[in-house]
Amino acid sequence: MLKLNTAFLFLLITGSTAIAQPGNPVRIEGISYPLYWENKPVSYSLDNGLTIISGSKTDMFRDPNVTYNTDNAPKLLFRPEGDFVLNARISHAFANKWDGGAIVLKQDSLNWIKFCFEKDYTGAKRVVSVVTKNVSDDCNSVEIQSNYVYYKVAKAGNVITLYFSRDGSQYYLIRHLQFDNKKPWQVGFLSQSPTGDRCEVHFSEIKFKSYSIKDPYLGE
């Protein structure tokens, strides 16, 4: 009981960091839906966007060799209706291998997409997309020099399109794929630290719109 009271007192004093309570809705400016936690983070804050701190050995991956299957990374998710476009700027310190922040689209534990900004096995800051239909199809794409990137995810019917941008203005298509809508999508934000002790990821400039893009190359 003392531990809970101390944490609550800290929250009152700082006004910035909250201990996640599964089941309690979270509201984010730019998203009209309530968001809920799947897997509790170490902590999170809603100052100038969303910051999620994940703990050690947190990840979301189903290895094609079937030697490593886990889905314990903290995720803050909402259930959009119909087609949509979601934008966010993602940044973190890239302290450890595989540290990453991601936009996630999830139907269940076996069917999901993780669009991740990740420190890869060479130490590079990498645009990575993981499409999982029972096992994960892991695709390393563009290397980014800065600690931040802009992502855009679009759903139009049963087609998902992923984009990145270095400046938040000019977006480039990374992946364009079909994913059957067998179950409703949960969409949101993830932090992971598979080999480190923690990873603090900041999501900002979050924008959500309910519409269907007409041109996947333009994302409009």
C-alpha positions as CSV (number, residue, x, y, z in Angstrom):
1,M,0.0,0.0,0.0
2,L,2.9,2.4,0.8
3,K,4.3,1.8,-2.7
4,L,1.0,2.8,-4.3
5,N,0.6,5.9,-2.2
6,T,4.2,6.9,-3.0
7,A,3.6,6.5,-6.7
8,F,0.4,8.5,-6.5
9,L,2.1,11.3,-4.6
10,F,4.9,11.4,-7.2
11,L,2.2,11.8,-9.9
12,L,0.6,14.6,-8.1
13,I,3.9,16.4,-7.6
14,T,5.3,16.0,-11.1
15,G,2.1,16.1,-13.1
16,S,3.8,14.5,-16.0
17,T,4.4,10.7,-15.6
18,A,1.6,8.2,-15.0
19,I,1.8,4.5,-14.0
20,A,-0.3,2.6,-16.5
21,Q,-3.5,1.0,-15.3
22,P,-4.9,-1.5,-17.8
23,G,-8.5,-0.9,-18.5
24,N,-8.4,2.9,-17.9
25,P,-8.9,4.9,-21.1
26,V,-6.2,7.3,-22.3
27,R,-7.0,10.3,-24.4
28,I,-4.5,11.7,-26.9
29,E,-4.9,15.0,-28.8
30,G,-5.3,14.2,-32.5
31,I,-7.2,10.9,-31.9
32,S,-10.9,10.9,-31.3
33,Y,-11.0,7.3,-29.9
34,P,-10.1,6.3,-26.3
35,L,-6.9,4.3,-26.1
36,Y,-6.1,1.3,-23.8
37,W,-3.0,-0.4,-22.7
38,E,-1.9,-3.9,-23.8
39,N,1.1,-4.8,-21.6
40,K,1.9,-2.2,-19.0
41,P,4.9,0.1,-19.6
42,V,7.4,1.1,-17.0
43,S,5.8,4.6,-17.3
44,Y,4.3,7.0,-19.8
45,S,3.5,10.6,-20.2
46,L,1.3,12.8,-22.3
47,D,3.4,16.0,-22.5
48,N,3.7,17.3,-26.1
49,G,2.5,14.0,-27.5
50,L,3.0,10.5,-26.0
51,T,6.1,9.0,-24.3
52,I,6.3,5.3,-23.6
53,I,9.1,3.7,-21.5
54,S,9.4,0.0,-22.0
55,G,11.3,-2.3,-19.7
56,S,13.9,-5.0,-20.4
57,K,13.3,-7.9,-22.8
58,T,10.2,-6.4,-24.3
59,D,9.4,-7.2,-27.9
60,M,6.8,-8.1,-30.5
61,F,8.0,-10.8,-32.9
62,R,7.3,-14.3,-34.2
63,D,10.6,-15.7,-35.7
64,P,10.3,-17.5,-39.0
65,N,12.6,-20.2,-37.4
66,V,9.9,-20.6,-34.7
67,T,12.6,-20.2,-32.0
68,Y,11.5,-16.8,-30.6
69,N,7.9,-15.8,-30.2
70,T,6.9,-12.9,-27.9
71,D,4.3,-10.2,-27.6
72,N,5.1,-8.4,-24.3
73,A,6.0,-4.9,-25.5
74,P,3.8,-2.2,-24.1
75,K,1.2,-0.9,-26.6
76,L,-1.3,1.9,-26.3
77,L,-4.1,0.9,-28.8
78,F,-7.5,2.1,-30.1
79,R,-10.1,0.6,-32.3
80,P,-10.8,2.8,-35.4
81,E,-13.9,2.4,-37.5
82,G,-13.5,2.0,-41.3
83,D,-10.6,3.3,-43.3
84,F,-8.1,5.7,-41.9
85,V,-4.7,7.5,-42.1
86,L,-2.5,7.8,-39.0
87,N,0.6,10.0,-38.8
88,A,3.2,10.3,-36.0
89,R,6.8,11.5,-35.5
90,I,8.8,8.9,-33.6
91,S,12.0,9.5,-31.7
92,H,14.3,7.7,-29.2
93,A,17.9,7.4,-28.2
94,F,18.9,4.1,-29.9
95,A,20.8,3.0,-26.8
96,N,20.6,-0.8,-27.4
97,K,20.3,-3.2,-30.3
98,W,16.7,-3.6,-31.4
99,D,15.4,-0.7,-29.3
100,G,12.5,0.7,-31.2
101,G,9.3,2.7,-31.4
102,A,6.5,1.7,-33.7
103,I,3.0,2.2,-35.0
104,V,1.2,-1.1,-34.6
105,L,-1.9,-2.6,-36.4
106,K,-3.1,-5.7,-34.6
107,Q,-6.0,-8.1,-35.1
108,D,-4.7,-10.8,-32.6
109,S,-1.5,-12.3,-31.4
110,L,-0.9,-14.1,-34.7
111,N,-2.0,-11.4,-37.1
112,W,-0.4,-7.9,-37.0
113,I,1.8,-5.3,-38.5
114,K,4.6,-3.4,-36.7
115,F,6.0,-0.4,-38.4
116,C,9.1,0.2,-36.4
117,F,11.9,2.8,-36.1
118,E,14.7,0.5,-34.8
119,K,18.3,0.2,-34.0
120,D,19.3,-2.7,-36.2
121,Y,22.0,-5.5,-35.8
122,T,24.6,-3.2,-37.4
123,G,23.8,-0.3,-35.1
124,A,22.0,1.7,-37.8
125,K,18.8,3.6,-37.2
126,R,16.5,1.8,-39.5
127,V,13.0,1.9,-41.0
128,V,11.7,-1.6,-40.3
129,S,8.3,-3.2,-41.2
130,V,7.2,-6.5,-39.7
131,V,4.1,-8.2,-41.2
132,T,3.0,-11.2,-39.2
133,K,0.5,-13.8,-40.4
134,N,1.3,-16.6,-37.9
135,V,5.1,-15.9,-38.5
136,S,6.8,-12.6,-39.0
137,D,8.1,-11.3,-42.4
138,D,10.8,-8.9,-41.2
139,C,11.9,-6.2,-43.7
140,N,14.7,-3.8,-43.1
141,S,14.4,-0.7,-45.3
142,V,15.9,2.9,-45.2
143,E,18.7,4.0,-42.9
144,I,18.0,7.3,-41.1
145,Q,20.8,9.5,-39.8
146,S,18.7,11.4,-37.2
147,N,17.1,10.1,-34.0
148,Y,13.6,10.8,-35.4
149,V,11.4,9.9,-38.4
150,Y,7.9,10.6,-39.6
151,Y,5.6,7.6,-40.3
152,K,2.3,7.4,-42.0
153,V,0.0,4.3,-42.0
154,A,-3.0,4.1,-44.3
155,K,-5.8,1.5,-44.3
156,A,-8.1,1.4,-47.4
157,G,-10.4,-1.7,-47.4
158,N,-8.1,-4.7,-46.9
159,V,-5.0,-2.9,-48.1
160,I,-2.4,-1.4,-45.8
161,T,0.2,1.1,-46.9
162,L,3.2,2.2,-44.9
163,Y,5.2,5.4,-45.5
164,F,8.1,7.3,-44.0
165,S,9.4,10.8,-44.2
166,R,12.5,12.6,-43.0
167,D,10.9,16.0,-42.7
168,G,7.2,15.3,-42.2
169,S,6.3,16.7,-45.6
170,Q,7.6,14.4,-48.4
171,Y,6.5,10.8,-47.8
172,Y,7.9,7.7,-49.5
173,L,6.1,4.4,-49.8
174,I,7.8,1.5,-47.9
175,R,5.3,-1.3,-48.1
176,H,1.9,-1.8,-49.9
177,L,0.2,-5.1,-48.9
178,Q,-3.1,-6.9,-48.6
179,F,-4.2,-8.0,-45.1
180,D,-7.7,-9.5,-44.9
181,N,-10.0,-7.9,-42.3
182,K,-10.8,-11.1,-40.5
183,K,-11.1,-9.2,-37.2
184,P,-11.3,-5.6,-36.2
185,W,-8.0,-3.7,-36.1
186,Q,-6.5,-2.3,-33.0
187,V,-4.1,0.5,-33.9
188,G,-1.6,2.5,-31.8
189,F,1.9,2.9,-30.4
190,L,4.6,0.6,-29.1
191,S,7.9,0.8,-27.3
192,Q,10.4,-2.1,-27.2
193,S,13.8,-3.0,-25.7
194,P,14.6,-6.7,-26.5
195,T,18.2,-6.6,-25.4
196,G,18.4,-3.5,-23.2
197,D,17.1,-2.4,-19.8
198,R,14.6,0.2,-21.1
199,C,13.6,2.3,-24.1
200,E,12.0,5.7,-23.9
201,V,10.1,6.5,-27.2
202,H,8.4,9.8,-27.9
203,F,5.5,10.1,-30.3
204,S,4.5,13.6,-31.4
205,E,2.7,15.4,-34.2
206,I,0.1,12.7,-34.0
207,K,-2.7,13.0,-36.6
208,F,-5.6,10.6,-37.3
209,K,-8.2,11.0,-40.1
210,S,-11.0,8.7,-41.1
211,Y,-10.9,8.4,-44.9
212,S,-9.7,6.1,-47.6
213,I,-6.7,7.1,-49.7
214,K,-7.1,6.9,-53.5
215,D,-3.5,6.9,-54.6
216,P,-1.1,4.7,-52.6
217,Y,2.0,6.3,-54.1
218,L,0.9,9.8,-53.0
219,G,-0.7,8.5,-49.8
220,E,-3.7,10.8,-50.5
